Amino acid sequence: MTISLEDDYEALTQFLYIAPIGLVQARIDGEIMMVNPVCAQLLMPLSRDGELANLFTALEGVAPDLRHMVQVFGGSHGMVCDAFHLQVSAGRAGRLDAQILSLSLLKLDDQRLMAVLSDVTKSVKRDRELRQSMAWINTIVTGLTDYALVALDADGCAQTWNPSIGRVAGFDSAATVGHSYSLFYPADGMSSDRALDRLHEADDSGWSLDEGWRVRADGTRYWGSCLIAPLQVRGVAPEQEHPTARAYSLIIRDISDRREATEALRQSVSSDYLTGLANRRALFEAANLEVERWRRMPRPLSVVMIDADHFKAINDAHGHVAGDAVLRHLAAGMSFNFHAMDVVARIGGEEFVVLMPGITLAGAEAAALRLCRSIEAQTVEVNGAFIRYTISAGVAMMEEGVQGVDELLERADSAMYAAKTKGRNRVERWDAALAPSHAGLRAARGDRQRNG
């Protein structure tokens, strides 16, 4: 019995259709040829038009650069992206985890694509918990001569001094005892609110860990990790302790020799490939954490949504290389304009978000307007062409009644769309009159993508 190629293909298609993972086969332009039920269930909630006709269109809201990634892929076949994480939602603290999908996209040939899509929300959460556990292990079994141990009181002030503090950071007793542990951070790297936040997070989860630039007494910087853990008062259960009796242990390690590897990992997971800014995943993780902090201790928390004006016209007139140069120019301007504790992120296409802890609505508006005027005054040179462009921005602030990160970002997005409709190259604040329906917001986003 002879089995034809058509029979083989039919058998393969049937196998893919019933596979327990999300699979979709598409043409090179994204037109979907086959999608199995598992993948359809994952894609349908993301589709803005309620249809699954085109893979790029269905994923546009969470992976707006996917079409471009395929277009610039150089090989005749191969992996366009492998286990690329797509941040679908922010989640709600204590009720619902943020949803994260994993996408692997394979170019089969000049005409066809194959995508594998899966929900990795739970595995990402487990990986994060595993990294925290490994931080404890690393502290215990490695670099035992390369750490500083600091005892902190309930306010985060050092209670005692020991030689390890002088060995790692160079601070003497007078400069350490009675001072906040923020003295180990650069001046713009730790606020008083953030210092207390880390103590509360240690109370809630058993520890709080971060890595980044630290500062020695002589002003030199080094790459360090800081692990804070609550200490239990002997003979007293944690729930019976008086708040002022709380104490903590701070372990500082100089991990400068691991900075390159650490940064490479961070870049691969949390950075936008084109601009080097934080990506959607990093933004949502940071925003979730800041909203949790706000619910525990309300204080200013603002976001700025930024969009390059008439960006499609720039691409049409000068090409995608020029468009990419404009986005990198804007990213550099944003990094210079905002503070070290702000999270500056590209969430896709020409859309950017700045998360600004501790900044009021007026302060965020002033910073966004400063960026507007700066961008307006500059030009970008690409292959002899001098390109001028402007941006529009929307500002919103966390307040009672905002359900979470998604709603906060929607408010900033609505304000930004208002800036577009009022002539662009301007900043608008969110107010209740701007509140759109979800359908209206999706339509507004589509209009921006068409018209810039």
HUTA-V454952 format. One record per backbone hydrogen bond with DSSP energy under -0.5 kcal/mol. NH is the residue of the N-H (numbers start at 0). CO is the residue of the C=O. E is the energy in kcal/mol with one decimal. If there is no record, write none. Layout:
[[NH & CO & E] [NH & CO & E]]
This chain:
[[3 & 1 & -0.6] [7 & 3 & -2.0] [8 & 4 & -2.6] [9 & 5 & -2.4] [10 & 6 & -2.4] [11 & 7 & -2.4] [12 & 8 & -2.5] [13 & 9 & -2.2] [14 & 10 & -2.0] [15 & 11 & -2.6] [16 & 12 & -2.1] [17 & 13 & -1.4] [18 & 14 & -0.6] [18 & 15 & -0.7] [21 & 116 & -1.1] [22 & 20 & -0.5] [23 & 114 & -2.0] [24 & 33 & -3.0] [25 & 112 & -2.4] [26 & 30 & -3.0] [27 & 110 & -1.5] [29 & 26 & -2.4] [31 & 52 & -2.5] [32 & 24 & -3.0] [33 & 24 & -2.0] [35 & 22 & -2.3] [36 & 16 & -0.7] [39 & 35 & -2.4] [40 & 36 & -2.2] [41 & 37 & -1.2] [42 & 38 & -2.5] [43 & 39 & -2.6] [44 & 40 & -0.6] [45 & 42 & -1.5] [46 & 42 & -1.1] [46 & 43 & -0.8] [54 & 29 & -3.4] [57 & 53 & -2.3] [58 & 54 & -1.9] [59 & 56 & -1.0] [61 & 58 & -1.1] [62 & 58 & -3.1] [65 & 62 & -1.7] [68 & 64 & -2.5] [69 & 65 & -1.9] [70 & 66 & -2.1] [71 & 67 & -2.3] [72 & 68 & -0.6] [72 & 69 & -0.6] [77 & 106 & -2.3] [79 & 77 & -0.6] [79 & 104 & -2.4] [80 & 104 & -1.4] [83 & 102 & -3.1] [84 & 82 & -0.5] [85 & 100 & -3.3] [86 & 84 & -0.6] [87 & 85 & -0.9] [87 & 98 & -2.3] [88 & 98 & -1.3] [91 & 95 & -2.0] [94 & 91 & -2.3] [95 & 91 & -2.9] [100 & 85 & -2.5] [101 & 117 & -3.2] [102 & 83 & -2.4] [103 & 115 & -2.3] [104 & 80 & -2.4] [105 & 113 & -3.3] [106 & 77 & -3.3] [107 & 105 & -0.8] [107 & 111 & -1.6] [108 & 111 & -1.3] [112 & 25 & -3.3] [113 & 105 & -2.7] [114 & 23 & -2.9] [115 & 103 & -2.7] [116 & 21 & -2.3] [117 & 101 & -1.9] [119 & 99 & -2.1] [119 & 117 & -0.7] [120 & 99 & -0.5] [123 & 119 & -2.6] [124 & 120 & -1.7] [125 & 121 & -2.3] [126 & 122 & -2.5] [127 & 123 & -2.0] [128 & 124 & -2.0] [129 & 125 & -2.4] [130 & 126 & -2.3] [131 & 127 & -1.7] [132 & 128 & -2.0] [133 & 129 & -2.5] [134 & 130 & -1.4] [135 & 131 & -1.2] [136 & 132 & -1.8] [137 & 133 & -3.0] [138 & 134 & -1.9] [139 & 135 & -1.8] [140 & 136 & -2.7] [141 & 137 & -1.8] [145 & 142 & -2.1] [147 & 251 & -2.7] [149 & 147 & -0.5] [149 & 249 & -3.0] [151 & 247 & -3.1] [152 & 156 & -2.1] [155 & 152 & -1.9] [157 & 178 & -2.6] [158 & 150 & -3.1] [159 & 150 & -0.6] [164 & 161 & -1.6] [165 & 161 & -0.9] [166 & 162 & -2.5] [167 & 163 & -2.1] [168 & 164 & -2.3] [169 & 164 & -1.0] [169 & 165 & -0.5] [170 & 164 & -0.7] [175 & 171 & -0.9] [175 & 172 & -0.9] [176 & 172 & -2.4] [177 & 157 & -3.1] [178 & 175 & -2.1] [180 & 155 & -2.1] [182 & 179 & -1.9] [183 & 180 & -1.9] [184 & 181 & -1.9] [185 & 212 & -0.5] [188 & 185 & -2.2] [194 & 190 & -2.2] [195 & 191 & -1.8] [196 & 192 & -2.3] [197 & 193 & -1.9] [198 & 194 & -1.0] [199 & 195 & -2.2] [200 & 196 & -2.6] [201 & 197 & -1.8] [202 & 198 & -1.9] [203 & 199 & -2.1] [204 & 200 & -2.5] [205 & 201 & -2.0] [207 & 227 & -1.8] [209 & 225 & -1.6] [211 & 223 & -2.2] [213 & 221 & -3.0] [214 & 183 & -2.4] [215 & 219 & -2.8] [216 & 168 & -2.6] [218 & 215 & -1.9] [221 & 213 & -2.0] [223 & 211 & -2.8] [223 & 221 & -0.6] [224 & 252 & -2.1] [225 & 209 & -2.7] [226 & 250 & -2.4] [227 & 207 & -2.6] [227 & 225 & -0.5] [228 & 248 & -2.2] [230 & 246 & -3.2] [235 & 232 & -2.3] [239 & 236 & -1.7] [240 & 236 & -0.6] [240 & 237 & -1.0] [244 & 241 & -2.3] [245 & 242 & -1.2] [246 & 230 & -0.7] [247 & 151 & -2.3] [248 & 228 & -2.9] [249 & 149 & -3.2] [250 & 226 & -2.5] [250 & 248 & -0.5] [251 & 147 & -2.6] [251 & 249 & -0.6] [252 & 224 & -2.3] [253 & 145 & -1.2] [254 & 222 & -2.2] [254 & 252 & -0.9] [257 & 254 & -1.9] [258 & 255 & -1.3] [261 & 257 & -2.9] [262 & 258 & -3.4] [263 & 259 & -2.2] [264 & 260 & -2.1] [265 & 261 & -2.5] [266 & 262 & -2.9] [267 & 263 & -2.0] [268 & 264 & -1.7] [269 & 265 & -3.4] [270 & 266 & -1.2] [271 & 276 & -3.4] [275 & 271 & -1.9] [277 & 343 & -1.9] [278 & 269 & -2.4] [282 & 278 & -2.5] [283 & 279 & -2.7] [284 & 280 & -2.2] [285 & 281 & -2.3] [286 & 282 & -3.0] [287 & 283 & -2.6] [288 & 284 & -1.8] [289 & 285 & -2.3] [290 & 286 & -2.5] [291 & 287 & -2.1] [292 & 288 & -2.2] [293 & 289 & -2.4] [294 & 290 & -2.4] [295 & 291 & -1.7] [296 & 292 & -2.7] [301 & 355 & -1.9] [302 & 395 & -2.7] [303 & 353 & -2.2] [304 & 393 & -2.9] [305 & 303 & -0.5] [305 & 351 & -3.1] [306 & 391 & -2.4] [307 & 349 & -1.4] [308 & 389 & -2.6] [309 & 451 & -1.3] [310 & 307 & -0.8] [313 & 309 & -1.3] [314 & 310 & -2.2] [315 & 311 & -2.7] [316 & 312 & -2.3] [317 & 313 & -2.6] [318 & 314 & -2.2] [322 & 318 & -1.9] [323 & 319 & -2.8] [324 & 320 & -1.9] [325 & 321 & -2.2] [326 & 322 & -2.1] [327 & 323 & -2.3] [328 & 324 & -2.2] [329 & 325 & -2.6] [330 & 326 & -2.4] [331 & 327 & -2.2] [332 & 328 & -2.1] [333 & 329 & -2.3] [334 & 330 & -2.3] [335 & 331 & -1.8] [336 & 332 & -1.9] [337 & 333 & -2.2] [341 & 338 & -1.0] [342 & 354 & -2.3] [343 & 341 & -0.7] [344 & 342 & -0.6] [344 & 352 & -3.0] [345 & 277 & -2.4] [346 & 344 & -0.6] [346 & 350 & -1.6] [347 & 350 & -0.9] [350 & 347 & -2.6] [351 & 305 & -3.1] [352 & 344 & -2.7] [353 & 303 & -2.5] [354 & 342 & -2.6] [355 & 301 & -3.3] [355 & 353 & -0.5] [356 & 354 & -0.5] [357 & 299 & -2.5] [358 & 355 & -1.4] [363 & 359 & -2.6] [364 & 360 & -2.5] [365 & 361 & -2.2] [366 & 362 & -2.1] [367 & 363 & -2.5] [368 & 364 & -2.5] [369 & 365 & -2.2] [370 & 366 & -1.9] [371 & 367 & -2.4] [372 & 368 & -2.4] [373 & 369 & -1.9] [374 & 370 & -2.8] [375 & 371 & -2.4] [376 & 372 & -1.2] [377 & 374 & -1.5] [379 & 386 & -2.7] [381 & 379 & -0.6] [381 & 384 & -2.7] [384 & 381 & -2.2] [386 & 379 & -3.2] [386 & 384 & -0.6] [391 & 306 & -2.4] [392 & 425 & -2.3] [393 & 304 & -2.4] [394 & 427 & -2.4] [395 & 302 & -2.1] [397 & 300 & -3.0] [401 & 398 & -1.9] [402 & 400 & -0.6] [407 & 403 & -2.0] [408 & 404 & -2.7] [409 & 405 & -2.0] [410 & 406 & -2.0] [411 & 407 & -1.8] [412 & 408 & -2.4] [413 & 409 & -2.5] [414 & 410 & -2.2] [415 & 411 & -2.1] [416 & 412 & -2.3] [417 & 413 & -1.8] [418 & 414 & -1.8] [419 & 415 & -1.9] [420 & 416 & -2.4] [421 & 417 & -1.4] [422 & 419 & -1.5] [423 & 418 & -2.5] [427 & 392 & -2.1] [429 & 394 & -2.3] [433 & 430 & -2.2] [434 & 431 & -1.1] [440 & 436 & -2.5] [441 & 437 & -2.2] [442 & 438 & -2.1] [443 & 439 & -2.2] [444 & 440 & -2.4] [445 & 441 & -2.2] [446 & 442 & -2.2] [447 & 443 & -2.2] [448 & 444 & -2.3] [449 & 445 & -1.6] [450 & 446 & -2.5] [451 & 447 & -3.6]]
